[in-house]
Amino acid sequence: GRGICDIVCVQNQYNVAHRADDALIDDLAREGIAYVPFFPLGGFSPLQSSILNDVAARIGATPMQTALAWLLRRSPNILLIPGTSSQKHLKENLAAASLQLPDDVAKALDGIAASKTV
Ligand SMILES: NC(=O)c1ccc[n+]([C@@H]2O[C@H](COP(=O)([O-])OP(=O)(O)OC[C@H]3O[C@@H](n4cnc5c(N)ncnc54)[C@H](OP(=O)(O)O)[C@@H]3O)[C@@H](O)[C@H]2O)c1
C-alpha cells in the first residue's frame, strides 16, 4: 500500500488480551504512524479476566478503565475509540486517560495475554 500513498493510521483488533499486533505497533510507532485498536475493550463481549479484575481493584479503577489505561501506556501512537452506549461508561472511559499505571501493574497486565484466562 505504501507504494501507492502514505499511510497515516492503521486499525486492527488489539487489546490487553489480544496482542497479535505487538510487533506491528512498535514498527508503526517508529515510523510515526498512528494505530487505532478496534475492540479495545474486547468488543461485543467485553474482556473478562481475573488478572484484570484484581489489578483494577488494586489501583481503584474499573477493569475497563484499567484496560484502556494499559493501551494508552502501551505505545504513544495508540489512539482509542472505545465504544459505549452509556454515559456512565463514557465518563469512566474519559477518566481512564488520566490513569497512570506503574511498571509493576503494567507487568501484571501483560500476564493476561500470556495466561489465556480470557
Ligand atoms: N475496523 C474494524 O473492522 C472495526 C471492527 C469493530 C469495531 N470497530 C470500531 O472500533 C470501535 C470500538 O468497537 P466496539 O465498540 O465494538 O468495541 P469495544 O470498545 O472493545 O467494546 C465495547 C463494549 O464495551 C462495553 N463498555 C464500554 N465502556 C465500558 C465501561 N467503561 N465499562 C464496562 N463496559 C464498557 C460496551 O458496553 P456499553 O454500551 O454497555 O458501555 C460494549 O459492549 C468502534 O468505533 C467501532 O466502530 C472497527
The ligand as an SDF file (V2000), in Angstrom:
LIG
                    3D

 48 52  0  0  0  0  0  0  0  0999 V2000
  -12.1860   -1.6620   11.6520 N   0  0  0  0  0  0  0  0  0  0  0  0
  -12.9860   -2.6250   12.0110 C   0  0  0  0  0  0  0  0  0  0  0  0
  -13.0750   -3.6230   11.3380 O   0  0  0  0  0  0  0  0  0  0  0  0
  -13.7700   -2.4970   13.2910 C   0  0  0  0  0  0  0  0  0  0  0  0
  -14.3760   -3.6160   13.8300 C   0  0  0  0  0  0  0  0  0  0  0  0
  -15.0610   -3.4860   15.0530 C   0  0  0  0  0  0  0  0  0  0  0  0
  -15.1350   -2.2500   15.6690 C   0  0  0  0  0  0  0  0  0  0  0  0
  -14.5500   -1.1830   15.1010 N   0  0  0  0  0  0  0  0  0  0  0  0
  -14.6330    0.1290   15.7540 C   0  0  0  0  0  0  0  0  0  0  0  0
  -13.9230    0.0960   16.9990 O   0  0  0  0  0  0  0  0  0  0  0  0
  -14.5970    0.9100   17.9750 C   0  0  0  0  0  0  0  0  0  0  0  0
  -14.8980    0.1410   19.2260 C   0  0  0  0  0  0  0  0  0  0  0  0
  -15.5640   -1.0890   18.9250 O   0  0  0  0  0  0  0  0  0  0  0  0
  -16.5650   -1.7220   19.8630 P   0  0  0  0  0  0  0  0  0  0  0  0
  -17.4140   -0.6530   20.4600 O   0  0  0  0  0  0  0  0  0  0  0  0
  -17.2580   -2.7420   19.0600 O   0  0  0  0  0  0  0  0  0  0  0  0
  -15.6990   -2.4850   20.9600 O   0  0  0  0  0  0  0  0  0  0  0  0
  -15.1190   -2.1260   22.4110 P   0  0  0  0  0  0  0  0  0  0  0  0
  -14.9160   -0.6570   22.5240 O   0  0  0  0  0  0  0  0  0  0  0  0
  -13.9990   -3.0530   22.6610 O   0  0  0  0  0  0  0  0  0  0  0  0
  -16.2190   -2.6240   23.4280 O   0  0  0  0  0  0  0  0  0  0  0  0
  -17.4610   -2.0680   23.5270 C   0  0  0  0  0  0  0  0  0  0  0  0
  -18.1740   -2.8380   24.6400 C   0  0  0  0  0  0  0  0  0  0  0  0
  -17.5930   -2.4960   25.8930 O   0  0  0  0  0  0  0  0  0  0  0  0
  -18.6010   -2.0120   26.7570 C   0  0  0  0  0  0  0  0  0  0  0  0
  -18.0310   -0.9040   27.5310 N   0  0  0  0  0  0  0  0  0  0  0  0
  -17.5560    0.2760   27.0660 C   0  0  0  0  0  0  0  0  0  0  0  0
  -17.0830    1.0310   28.0660 N   0  0  0  0  0  0  0  0  0  0  0  0
  -17.2900    0.3310   29.2110 C   0  0  0  0  0  0  0  0  0  0  0  0
  -17.0260    0.5850   30.5830 C   0  0  0  0  0  0  0  0  0  0  0  0
  -16.4490    1.7200   30.9970 N   0  0  0  0  0  0  0  0  0  0  0  0
  -17.3570   -0.3780   31.4950 N   0  0  0  0  0  0  0  0  0  0  0  0
  -17.9340   -1.5260   31.1040 C   0  0  0  0  0  0  0  0  0  0  0  0
  -18.2010   -1.8270   29.8200 N   0  0  0  0  0  0  0  0  0  0  0  0
  -17.8900   -0.9090   28.8730 C   0  0  0  0  0  0  0  0  0  0  0  0
  -19.7320   -1.5670   25.8840 C   0  0  0  0  0  0  0  0  0  0  0  0
  -20.9530   -1.7590   26.5390 O   0  0  0  0  0  0  0  0  0  0  0  0
  -21.8610   -0.4810   26.9610 P   0  0  0  0  0  0  0  0  0  0  0  0
  -22.5030    0.0160   25.7170 O   0  0  0  0  0  0  0  0  0  0  0  0
  -22.8010   -1.0760   27.9550 O   0  0  0  0  0  0  0  0  0  0  0  0
  -20.9250    0.5370   27.5580 O   0  0  0  0  0  0  0  0  0  0  0  0
  -19.6210   -2.5310   24.6850 C   0  0  0  0  0  0  0  0  0  0  0  0
  -20.3020   -3.7360   24.9760 O   0  0  0  0  0  0  0  0  0  0  0  0
  -15.8340    1.4390   17.2870 C   0  0  0  0  0  0  0  0  0  0  0  0
  -15.5540    2.7480   16.8800 O   0  0  0  0  0  0  0  0  0  0  0  0
  -16.0380    0.5040   16.0790 C   0  0  0  0  0  0  0  0  0  0  0  0
  -16.6710    1.1470   15.0130 O   0  0  0  0  0  0  0  0  0  0  0  0
  -13.8500   -1.3020   13.9330 C   0  0  0  0  0  0  0  0  0  0  0  0
  1  2  1  0
  2  3  2  0
  2  4  1  0
  4  5  1  0
  4 48  2  0
  5  6  2  0
  6  7  1  0
  7  8  2  0
  8  9  1  0
  8 48  1  0
  9 10  1  0
  9 46  1  0
 10 11  1  0
 11 12  1  0
 11 44  1  0
 12 13  1  0
 13 14  1  0
 14 15  2  0
 14 16  1  0
 14 17  1  0
 17 18  1  0
 18 19  2  0
 18 20  1  0
 18 21  1  0
 21 22  1  0
 22 23  1  0
 23 24  1  0
 23 42  1  0
 24 25  1  0
 25 26  1  0
 25 36  1  0
 26 27  1  0
 26 35  1  0
 27 28  2  0
 28 29  1  0
 29 30  1  0
 29 35  2  0
 30 31  1  0
 30 32  2  0
 32 33  1  0
 33 34  2  0
 34 35  1  0
 36 37  1  0
 36 42  1  0
 37 38  1  0
 38 39  2  0
 38 40  1  0
 38 41  1  0
 42 43  1  0
 44 45  1  0
 44 46  1  0
 46 47  1  0
M  CHG  2   8   1  16  -1
M  END
$$$$
